[in-house]
Amino acid sequence: MKNILIIGGASAIAAACAREWLRAAQPVGFFLVGRDEARLASVANDLRVRGAARVETYVLDVNDLALHPPMLEACVAALGRIDIALVAHGTLADQAACERDPSAAVDAFMTNAVSTIALLTLLAQRFEAQRGGTLAVISSVAADRGRPSNYVYGAAKAAVTTFCEGLRARLFKSGARVLTIKPGFVATPMTAGLPLPAPLVASPQRVATDIVRAIGRSRDSLYTPWFWAEVMLAIRLLPSFVFKRLSL
């Protein structure tokens, strides 16, 4: 049986990934972690109906770092070996609020960077000890360059991306893998109501298909959908004297 831990298990992308894993023939067991008990229960019930071999849920505020070790202990007790850990939690920071209030900026960084780094540190120890498995971490295309419209969120995701790069190199000899996932615009509750360009907005299912495929192919990094690799390359190559004059 394939055992999968999903942190942020009630998010649209995470739920779509879980459904995608269930399309495979082998049995799958899930340990879903999130802060909203009702939403977790809903996702868990859906996965059971779809044929999941086992689904456990665990309510956690990821910003309470002291609660991370008990969560991981509960996961190991329930599933044993963890074959895949998908770290998919996060919030879209209110850039304007972060510019007004330093505490808002710190809170956004805590949720989107510090909590993720803390979780990955614990998970890396587990994967190193078991000599294998895949850590898949959702970062963002926003990590590639600090844009005026979302640089607090982008800075947090950039920290995660850099951390994953170092962690990947550290875990390589143990047989464990680290996948950094950089989605572009995705139609989720987090982006609802934002004035996004429709042709660039992907469904959670499309992103989930890319993620599951990338894990299966032992990829190191993933832009999803694929065209974001080219979009962000162009943005990274813009000279600073041009970039700072743009409203991106």
C-alpha positions, 0 to 999 in steps of 0.5 A, a space after each residue: 500500500 502507498 502511504 501518503 501524508 498531506 499537510 493542507 489536506 483540505 485545499 483544492 490542489 491537495 484534494 485533487 492530488 489525492 483523487 489522482 493517486 486513487 486512479 492508480 491500481 494499488 491501494 492508497 492510505 492517506 493521513 490528511 492534516 489541516 486546520 478546518 475539521 469539517 473540510 478535512 472530514 468532507 475530503 476524507 469521506 470523498 476519498 473513502 467513497 472513491 476507494 481509499 484503503 485508509 484515511 485518517 485526519 488530524 487537525 493542526 494549526 501549522 503555525 503552532 510549531 510545537 504541535 508538529 512533532 505530535 502530528 508526525 508521530 500520529 501519522 507514523 503510528 497510523 500509516 507506518 512508512 510515509 512514501 509521499 509527503 505533500 506539503 500544500 498549506 498556505 495563504 495568499 497574503 494581503 500585500 496592502 495589509 502587509 505594507 501597512 502592518 509589519 505584524 501582517 507581513 510577519 504572519 504571512 511569512 510565518 504561514 507560508 515559509 517558517 511553518 513549512 520549513 519547520 515541517 520539512 525539517 522534521 519530515 527530512 529526518 523521517 525520510 532520511 531514517 527510512 532511506 527513501 520517499 518523496 517530499 513534494 512541496 508547493 511553492 509558487 511562481 511568485 518565488 522567482 522574482 519579487 513583484 510589487 503586487 505580492 512580494 511578501 508572499 513571493 519572498 516567503 515562497 522564495 525561502 521555501 524554494 531555496 530551502 528545498 534546493 538545499 534539502 534535496 542535495 542533502 537527502 540525495 544520498 539517502 534515496 529520498 527525493 524533494 520536489 519543488 512545485 511552482 504553480 501559476 494561477 489556479 482556480 481555488 477558493 484562495 484566488 476567488 474574486 481576484 482579477 486573474 487573466 482567464 487564459 492563464 488560470 488552471 484547474 486544480 485537477 490539471 495541476 494535480 495531474 502534473 504533480 502526481 506525474 512529476 512525483 512518479 518521474 522523480 522530478 526535482 522541480 515543476 512549473 505547472 502548467 508547463 508554460 509558466 516556466 517560459 513566462 517566469 524565465 522572461 520575467 527573470 530576464 527583465 533588466 532591473 531598470 525596466 522591471 521596477 517600472 512595471 506594475 506586475 
